[in-house]
């Protein structure tokens, strides 16, 4: 049987229950998440055991799979609680698969939970078909290829491995200066172990050189007056290259970003969901929708690039000369529902907003022009001019910025404004 090209998975980050819900509502086929230990994102909120069971049940109720990360490179001390973690994920959480990078953890999982599907993490640095075939022979179902692998190499790998071995690749989000994320800078500078999930991201810091007899006079290494950022990488964005990703034989398109917010999870998931669906519907006439790039420009990101899909590290190291992030949309609220009798949206506040504000709208399906907050009430239906309290519930009447007509916004709609530029999404053609 040949490689099945009928379905391509959108795999989204779920750093906590809110982010999981956002990814599910905005079109993910699957999400990846972590417990309180053994995943490589210790500074995401992550899930305790009850939250994990509830989150996975919620995702399954929407037809979405859940993969749990156990992909740290454990020290001897880390092994103490590992057996419990594996048994919980495999026997109690309801997870569809587990991501593993360490051979010892892999062996433990196969022994303790032989029916648990295993995916090999990008931390295992798989870059060739021989490694894929090795892990498949041990019982792995899927390989998350190293970020350093090019599209041409992926095509060759796909042709040299069994059709039922799945390939997963990061197609959007942050990269790492170290090979497949195996970095020790954080350990050296802060004592926080990168490969244990506690990376302090020192690759994003500015660096200077000093003369040994004048340590109090730091000098930048390059022309930038703020310093040099020789370790910082640009972010991956492959929205212009969906056909090439499909042609290479990738099964799962993975979005990086468990530490980033729910708005990021929703926005990026929505964009790639629409892109993949549009391509699958009519490959010959597929075109990139300009609205997708407007949305992707609003999420937290560094300057975008195509990673190493087209360029070898030796040819282009993908260094970002600026340590700052591009300014994202400023999320002010998330809708919870709509009261038909009053015509008011029920909203949870995320940042302060005012009556009369014009807000950008990101919703699970479709696009509309920005809306104006024409009426604003607190949770007791008292008229107010602003909503200053974090996480407060409020009611608002939203009207179209185009014609002033009342707008009903569905649950889980993100309302935002930009800090320094017009944020309107172009109207559909």
DRENTOR-772621 format. One record per residue (C-alpha): residue in one letter; y, x, z. Coordinates in steps of 0.02 Angstrom, whole numbers, padded with zeros to 5 digits, always signed. Each point is the difference from the previous one (the first is absolute). Layout:
aYXZ;...
***
This chain:
x+00000+00000+00000;x+00171+00068-00046;x+00156+00013+00105;x+00067-00174+00041;x+00183-00011-00047;x+00020-00185+00042;x+00079+00026+00170;x+00114+00131+00076;x+00029-00003+00187;x+00174+00007+00075;x-00025+00087+00168;x+00146-00014+00119;x+00048+00081+00166;x-00015-00101+00160;x+00076+00101+00142;x+00002-00148+00120;x-00037-00188-00003;x+00170-00044-00076;x-00022+00124-00141;x-00177-00063-00030;x+00063-00177-00017;x+00139+00055-00119;x-00122+00094-00112;x-00121-00147-00002;x+00135-00129-00039;x+00075+00107-00139;x-00161+00022-00097;x-00108+00143+00065;x-00184-00003-00045;x-00036+00111+00149;x+00091+00086+00144;x-00035+00157+00097;x+00034+00012+00186;x-00041+00100+00154;x-00048-00022+00181;x+00091+00088+00140;x-00090+00164-00038;x-00089+00096-00138;x+00115-00057-00141;x+00127+00119-00077;x+00155-00101+00045;x+00015+00011+00189;x+00184-00047-00007;x-00029-00165-00085;x-00022-00143+00122;x-00181-00022-00055;x-00122-00126+00074;x-00086-00020+00166;x-00175-00073-00010;x+00051-00182+00020;x+00142+00019-00126;x-00119+00081-00123;x-00126-00141+00012;x+00138-00131-00018;x+00083+00093-00143;x-00161+00022-00097;x-00044-00184+00027;x+00172-00049-00066;x-00020+00112-00154;x-00175-00064-00035;x+00067-00178+00012;x+00111+00045-00148;x-00137+00089-00098;x+00066+00173+00042;x-00112+00146+00049;x+00037+00119+00144;x-00039+00185+00009;x+00016+00092+00166;x+00049+00183+00006;x-00103+00122+00104;x+00059+00147-00104;x+00064+00126+00127;x-00072+00175+00002;x-00066-00010+00178;x-00005+00139+00127;x-00147+00011+00119;x+00098-00100+00128;x+00033-00139-00127;x-00186-00034-00013;x-00007-00078+00173;x+00060-00173-00050;x-00054+00005-00181;x-00167-00088+00023;x+00085-00151+00078;x+00131-00005-00138;x-00131+00004-00137;x-00107-00134+00082;x+00150-00113+00026;x+00058+00017-00181;x-00175-00020-00071;x-00069-00136+00114;x+00145-00098+00074;x+00163+00015-00098;x-00060-00081-00161;x+00065+00146-00105;x-00060+00012-00179;x-00003+00190-00002;x+00053+00155+00094;x+00093+00153-00066;x-00071+00168+00056;x+00041+00181-00043;x-00107+00101+00120;x-00187+00026-00036;x-00044-00016+00184;x+00090-00167+00015;x-00085-00053-00162;x-00172+00040+00072;x+00039-00093+00161;x+00056-00153-00096;x-00155+00000-00110;x-00111+00016+00154;x+00087-00125+00114;x+00046-00130-00133;x-00111+00028-00153;x+00063-00157-00088;x+00185+00046+00018;x+00081+00042-00167;x+00079+00173+00001;x+00147+00060-00103;x+00038+00187-00007;x+00181+00031+00051;x+00123+00103-00101;x-00004+00121+00148;x-00171+00056-00063;x+00091+00078-00150;x-00118-00066-00134;x+00059+00070-00166;x-00154-00002-00113;x-00152-00099-00054;x-00123+00113+00090;x+00081-00041+00167;x+00003-00185-00046;x-00185+00004-00041;x-00038+00092+00162;x+00085-00131+00107;x-00079-00140-00102;x-00172+00077+00029;x+00035-00007+00187;x+00040-00185-00010;x+00188-00008-00030;x+00057-00149-00103;x+00175+00060-00046;x+00095+00163-00017;x+00188+00012+00034;x+00044+00144-00114;x+00119+00139+00054;x+00180-00026-00053;x-00008+00163-00098;x-00119-00072-00131;x+00078-00039-00170;x-00034-00155-00106;x-00092+00107-00127;x-00113+00068+00137;x-00028-00176+00067;x-00061-00056-00172;x-00125+00143-00002;x-00057-00038+00178;x-00023-00183-00043;x-00110+00045-00148;x-00109+00116+00105;x-00041-00112+00148;x-00101-00162+00014;x+00092-00159-00048;x-00028-00076+00172;x+00091+00143+00089;x+00178-00060+00022;x+00155+00109-00018;x+00160-00029+00098;x+00168+00087-00027;x+00171-00005+00081;x+00120-00072-00128;x+00156-00027+00106;x+00080+00074+00155;x+00025+00165+00089;x-00085+00161-00049;x-00038+00150+00111;x+00049+00181-00029;x-00171+00056+00061;x-00160-00014-00102;x-00062-00179+00023;x+00097-00012+00161;x-00084+00147+00088;x+00155+00066+00086;x+00024+00107+00157;x+00191+00006+00005;x+00008-00143+00123;x-00124+00087+00115;x+00100+00160-00006;x+00173-00072+00032;x-00036-00146+00115;x-00179+00007+00060;x-00033-00167-00085;x-00160+00015-00101;x+00021-00057-00181;x-00186-00016-00033;x-00019-00100+00159;x+00125-00129-00060;x+00156+00060+00092;x+00099+00088-00137;x+00184+00026+00043;x+00041+00023-00187;x+00084+00171+00016;x-00009+00012-00190;x+00150-00120+00000;x+00107+00116+00107;x+00132+00123-00063;x-00041+00185+00009;x+00105+00158+00008;x-00032+00187-00006;x+00069+00120+00131;x+00023+00188+00007;x-00100+00070+00147;x+00151+00081+00085;x+00109-00154-00026;x-00109-00149+00051;x+00154-00103+00042;x+00056-00001-00183;x-00118-00111-00101;x+00019+00007-00188;x-00055-00132-00125;x-00125+00061-00128;x+00075-00099-00144;x+00166-00068-00060;x-00009-00164+00098;x+00128+00016+00139;x-00111-00099+00120;x-00149+00117-00014;x-00157+00013-00102;x-00141-00124-00006;x-00137+00102-00082;x-00139-00100+00084;x+00057-00178-00036;x-00086-00096-00140;x+00062-00138-00112;x-00086-00169+00014;x-00130-00063-00123;x+00044-00151-00106;x-00119-00046-00141;x+00071-00171-00046;x+00037+00063-00176;x-00180+00055-00025;x-00117-00144+00041;x-00089+00013-00170;x-00035+00185+00027;x-00068-00032+00175;x-00117-00133-00066;x-00055+00108-00146;x-00043+00143+00119;x-00131-00108+00084;x+00077-00026+00172;x-00071-00148+00098;x+00126-00009+00142;x+00188+00029-00009;x+00054+00058+00172;x+00175-00019+00072;x+00051+00125+00134;x+00105-00055+00148;x-00080-00057+00162;x+00148+00070+00100;x+00126-00093-00109;x+00053-00179+00035;x-00066-00171-00047;x+00135-00017-00134;x-00065+00157-00085;x-00180-00064+00006;x+00054-00167-00073;x+00115+00067-00136;x-00111+00137-00068;x-00155-00110+00006;x+00091-00138-00095;x+00055+00120-00137;x-00169+00079-00033;x-00091-00166+00017;x+00109-00075-00137;x-00014+00155-00108;x-00189+00010+00006;x-00022-00187-00027;x+00119+00001-00148;x-00091+00147-00078;x-00171-00079+00024;x+00061-00163-00075;x+00064+00077-00161;x-00021+00189-00015;x+00064+00011-00178;x+00168-00080+00041;x+00024+00071+00174;x+00177+00054+00045;x+00076+00060+00163;x+00108-00136+00079;x+00171+00076+00044;x+00003-00103+00159;x-00143+00104+00069;x+00105+00158+00001;x+00144-00092+00084;x-00118-00047+00141;x-00078+00173+00014;x+00173+00078+00011;x+00035-00106+00155;x-00143+00061+00109;x+00008+00159+00104;x-00039+00144-00116;x+00045+00172-00061;x+00036+00030-00183;x-00146-00064-00103;x-00117+00103-00105;x-00174-00018-00078;x-00082+00122+00120;x-00132+00112-00077;x-00071-00131-00117;x+00085+00087-00147;x+00055+00169+00070;x-00099+00136+00088;x+00071+00063+00165;x+00025+00172-00078;x+00110-00077-00136;x+00099-00119+00110;x-00015+00004+00189;x+00092-00167+00016;x+00122+00070+00128;x+00141-00117+00051;x+00161+00100+00026;x+00070-00133+00118;x-00075-00041+00170;x+00085-00171+00009;x-00079-00165-00049;x+00070-00114-00134;x+00087-00143+00086;x-00113-00152+00011;x+00038-00185+00008;x+00065-00051+00171;x-00119-00137+00057;x+00088-00131+00106;x-00134-00133+00017;x-00172-00064-00045;x-00028-00186-00028;x-00132-00094+00100;x+00014-00169-00082;x+00113-00138-00066;x+00055-00160+00085;x+00005-00129-00140;x+00095-00129+00102;x+00148+00113+00036;x-00017+00111-00153;x+00004+00155+00111;x-00105+00158-00008;x-00077+00062+00162;x+00028+00188+00013;x-00040+00145+00117;x+00145+00122+00014;x-00031+00184-00043;x+00180+00061-00008;x+00167-00083+00031;x+00062-00122-00131;x+00149-00116-00017;x+00038-00171-00067;x+00061+00023-00177;x-00108+00152-00035;x-00077+00017-00173;x-00181+00053+00017;x-00130+00067-00118;x-00166-00093-00003;x-00175+00074-00010;x-00136-00132+00003;x-00187+00006-00033;x+00009-00084-00170;x+00141-00008-00126;x+00182+00052+00001;x+00163-00087+00038;x+00182+00053+00003;x+00076+00056+00167;x+00040-00139+00123;x+00152-00035+00108;x-00014-00046+00184;x+00106-00158-00003;x-00051-00065+00172;x-00067+00093+00151;x-00074-00065+00164;x-00084+00077+00152;x-00172-00054+00061;x+00077-00149+00091;x+00090-00057-00158;x+00171+00052+00062;x+00114+00055-00143;x+00031+00189+00004;x+00094+00125-00106;x-00124+00143+00020;x-00173+00044+00065;x+00016+00158+00107;x-00160-00001+00103;x-00156+00094-00059;x-00146-00113-00045;x+00098-00157+00040;x-00053-00160-00090;x+00136-00088-00097;x+00026-00132-00132;x+00099+00023-00160;x+00044-00098-00153;x-00023+00107-00155;x+00092-00043-00160;x-00011+00085-00168;x+00134+00130-00035;x-00002-00060-00181;x+00031-00187+00012;x+00010-00042+00187;x-00156-00108+00000;x-00108-00005+00157;x-00150+00118-00001;x-00167-00023+00089;x-00073+00169+00045;x-00187+00015+00033;x-00071+00082+00157;x-00005+00190+00003;x+00155+00017-00110;x+00100+00158+00037;x+00190-00018+00003;x+00100+00159-00022;x+00162+00079-00053;x+00035+00174-00064;x+00114+00120+00091;x+00096+00072-00146;x-00028-00091-00163;x-00027-00167-00085;x-00176-00057+00041;x-00027-00146-00117;x-00166-00003-00091;x+00023-00035-00187;x-00040-00178-00047;x-00160-00031-00099;x+00017+00005-00189;
***
